[in-house]
């Protein structure tokens, strides 16, 4: 009888330990895991889109210009142009393949577009991960920190050496909620992106 009691107590202790050790199905910085999972799924399916917006840097001699971005799956067509079309570039291709970058005077084919864009502009523009960040998603791979509100919308992220904040979202017709403003800072360059217009799969503009 005594041996049986010991076995029962031991089983209860082991069972309790198993429950205590079970990791919580939450992620640090995420208020509602289910809402985040649902929003991520919706954004992942939103992979054919375009936007028009404005970009400004916070450098001493700041740069301002217009951004046009069209994404169709992995393929993109990005145009960044300064006042009167000066100081920008056009990039076309897919990031797992060669990318063609056209400036006012030169044309390049590269597999490292971010490095070439930095050389062209004189400041860093994170072309590669921005197709994810623009939608309010982390880029593939690890990130250092994330903050997601109760609606499942990312409001801050630290990834690839950049600190990002998403202070404003819009809900265009027939589209998921997407950022209207993004602030990016890598300690050397601070970029403010304002999206004036999102476009859905059919190229019809959503109300911002």
C-alpha positions as CSV (number, residue, x, y, z in Angstrom):
1,X,0.0,0.0,0.0
2,X,2.8,2.4,0.9
3,X,4.6,1.6,-2.4
4,X,1.4,2.2,-4.4
5,X,1.0,5.6,-2.6
6,X,4.6,6.6,-3.5
7,X,3.9,5.6,-7.2
8,X,0.8,7.7,-7.3
9,X,2.5,10.8,-5.7
10,X,5.4,10.4,-8.1
11,X,3.1,10.2,-11.1
12,X,1.3,13.3,-10.0
13,X,4.5,15.2,-9.5
14,X,5.8,14.2,-13.0
15,X,2.4,15.2,-14.5
16,X,2.6,18.5,-12.8
17,X,6.1,19.1,-14.1
18,X,5.0,18.3,-17.6
19,X,2.3,21.0,-17.4
20,X,4.7,23.6,-15.9
21,X,7.3,23.0,-18.6
22,X,4.9,23.3,-21.5
23,X,5.8,26.5,-23.3
24,X,3.1,29.1,-23.7
25,X,1.9,29.5,-27.3
26,X,2.6,33.2,-27.4
27,X,5.4,35.4,-28.7
28,X,7.0,38.2,-26.8
29,X,5.6,41.5,-27.9
30,X,2.5,40.0,-29.5
31,X,-0.7,40.9,-27.7
32,X,-3.0,38.5,-29.5
33,X,-1.3,35.5,-31.2
34,X,-4.4,34.4,-33.1
35,X,-5.0,37.9,-34.5
36,X,-1.3,38.1,-35.6
37,X,-1.5,34.7,-37.2
38,X,-4.7,35.6,-39.1
39,X,-3.3,38.9,-40.3
40,X,0.0,37.4,-41.4
41,X,-1.9,34.8,-43.4
42,X,-3.9,37.5,-45.1
43,X,-0.8,39.5,-45.9
44,X,1.0,36.5,-47.2
45,X,-1.8,35.9,-49.7
46,X,-1.6,39.6,-50.7
47,X,1.4,39.2,-52.9
48,X,0.4,41.1,-56.1
49,X,0.1,44.8,-55.3
50,X,1.5,48.2,-56.0
51,X,1.8,51.5,-54.1
52,X,2.7,55.1,-54.7
53,X,4.3,57.2,-52.0
54,X,6.9,59.6,-50.9
55,X,10.3,59.0,-49.3
56,X,12.4,61.4,-47.2
57,X,15.6,60.9,-45.3
58,X,16.5,62.5,-42.0
59,X,20.1,63.2,-43.0
60,X,21.8,66.6,-42.6
61,X,21.4,67.1,-46.3
62,X,18.1,65.3,-46.6
63,X,16.7,63.6,-49.7
64,X,13.1,63.6,-50.8
65,X,11.5,61.9,-53.7
66,X,8.6,59.7,-55.0
67,X,8.4,56.0,-54.8
68,X,6.4,53.7,-57.1
69,X,6.5,50.0,-56.3
70,X,4.8,47.1,-58.2
71,X,5.1,43.6,-56.9
72,X,3.9,40.4,-58.6
73,X,4.8,37.5,-56.5
74,X,8.7,37.5,-56.4
75,X,9.0,40.0,-59.3
76,X,9.1,43.7,-58.7
77,X,9.4,47.0,-60.5
78,X,10.6,49.8,-58.2
79,X,11.1,53.4,-59.1
80,X,12.6,56.0,-56.8
81,X,12.9,59.5,-58.2
82,X,14.0,62.8,-56.7
83,X,12.9,66.3,-57.7
84,X,12.6,66.6,-61.5
85,X,13.5,62.9,-61.7
86,X,17.1,63.4,-60.4
87,X,19.0,61.2,-58.0
88,X,16.9,58.0,-58.2
89,X,16.8,54.7,-59.9
90,X,14.6,52.0,-61.3
91,X,15.0,48.3,-60.2
92,X,13.4,45.4,-62.0
93,X,13.7,41.7,-61.4
94,X,13.4,39.1,-58.6
95,X,15.5,39.0,-55.5
96,X,16.4,35.4,-56.0
97,X,17.7,36.2,-59.5
98,X,19.5,39.0,-61.2
99,X,18.1,42.5,-60.8
100,X,18.4,45.2,-63.4
101,X,19.1,48.7,-62.0
102,X,18.8,51.7,-64.2
103,X,19.9,55.2,-63.3
104,X,19.8,58.3,-65.4
105,X,23.2,57.5,-66.9
106,X,23.9,53.8,-66.3
107,X,22.5,50.4,-66.4
108,X,23.6,47.5,-64.1
109,X,22.7,43.9,-63.6
110,X,23.4,42.6,-60.1
111,X,22.6,39.9,-57.6
112,X,23.3,42.3,-54.7
113,X,20.8,45.1,-55.4
114,X,20.9,46.7,-51.9
115,X,24.7,47.3,-52.1
116,X,24.3,48.8,-55.6
117,X,21.4,51.0,-54.6
118,X,23.4,52.4,-51.7
119,X,26.3,53.2,-54.0
120,X,23.9,54.9,-56.4
121,X,22.0,57.0,-53.8
122,X,24.8,57.6,-51.3
123,X,22.6,56.2,-48.5
124,X,21.0,52.9,-47.6
125,X,17.6,51.9,-49.1
126,X,16.7,48.4,-48.0
127,X,15.2,47.2,-51.2
128,X,15.4,43.5,-50.4
129,X,13.4,43.3,-47.2
130,X,11.1,46.3,-47.9
131,X,8.7,44.3,-50.0
132,X,7.7,42.5,-46.7
133,X,8.0,45.5,-44.4
134,X,5.9,47.6,-46.7
135,X,3.0,45.2,-46.1
136,X,3.6,45.2,-42.3
137,X,5.4,41.8,-42.2
138,X,8.8,40.8,-41.0
139,X,11.2,39.8,-43.8
140,X,12.1,36.1,-43.9
141,X,14.6,35.1,-41.2
142,X,15.2,36.0,-37.6
143,X,14.4,39.3,-36.1
144,X,15.5,40.9,-32.8
145,X,12.3,42.3,-31.5
146,X,8.7,42.7,-32.6
147,X,5.6,44.5,-31.2
148,X,2.1,43.6,-32.5
149,X,-1.1,45.2,-31.3
150,X,-4.4,43.5,-30.4
151,X,-5.6,43.8,-34.0
152,X,-2.7,41.7,-35.2
153,X,-0.9,44.7,-36.8
154,X,2.8,45.1,-36.4
155,X,3.7,48.4,-34.8
156,X,7.4,48.0,-34.4
157,X,10.2,45.7,-35.6
158,X,14.0,45.3,-35.2
159,X,15.5,43.3,-38.1
160,X,18.6,43.3,-40.2
161,X,20.1,46.2,-38.3
162,X,17.0,48.4,-38.8
163,X,14.5,49.7,-36.3
164,X,11.1,50.2,-37.8
165,X,7.9,51.7,-36.6
166,X,4.4,51.6,-38.2
167,X,2.4,54.5,-36.7
168,X,-0.5,54.5,-39.1
169,X,-2.4,51.8,-41.1
170,X,-5.2,52.1,-43.7
171,X,-7.8,49.6,-44.8
172,X,-8.3,50.1,-48.5
173,X,-11.3,48.5,-50.1
174,X,-10.9,44.8,-50.9
175,X,-7.4,44.7,-49.3
176,X,-6.0,43.8,-45.9
177,X,-5.0,46.5,-43.5
178,X,-1.6,47.8,-44.6
179,X,0.8,50.5,-43.4
180,X,0.3,54.1,-44.5
181,X,3.5,55.4,-42.8
182,X,6.7,53.6,-42.0
183,X,9.8,55.0,-40.3
184,X,13.1,53.1,-40.7
185,X,16.3,53.8,-38.9
186,X,19.6,51.9,-39.0
187,X,21.6,54.4,-36.9
188,X,23.1,56.1,-40.0
189,X,20.1,56.6,-42.2
190,X,16.5,57.5,-41.1
191,X,13.9,57.1,-43.8
192,X,10.3,58.2,-43.7
193,X,7.9,56.4,-46.1
194,X,4.4,57.7,-46.6
195,X,2.1,55.7,-48.9
196,X,-0.3,57.9,-50.7
197,X,-2.1,55.1,-52.6
198,X,-2.3,51.3,-52.4
199,X,-3.5,49.3,-55.4
200,X,-5.1,45.9,-55.4
201,X,-4.5,42.9,-57.6
202,X,-6.4,44.4,-60.5
203,X,-4.7,47.7,-60.3
204,X,-7.7,49.5,-58.8
205,X,-6.7,52.0,-56.2
206,X,-7.9,51.6,-52.7
207,X,-9.1,54.5,-50.7
208,X,-6.4,55.8,-48.3
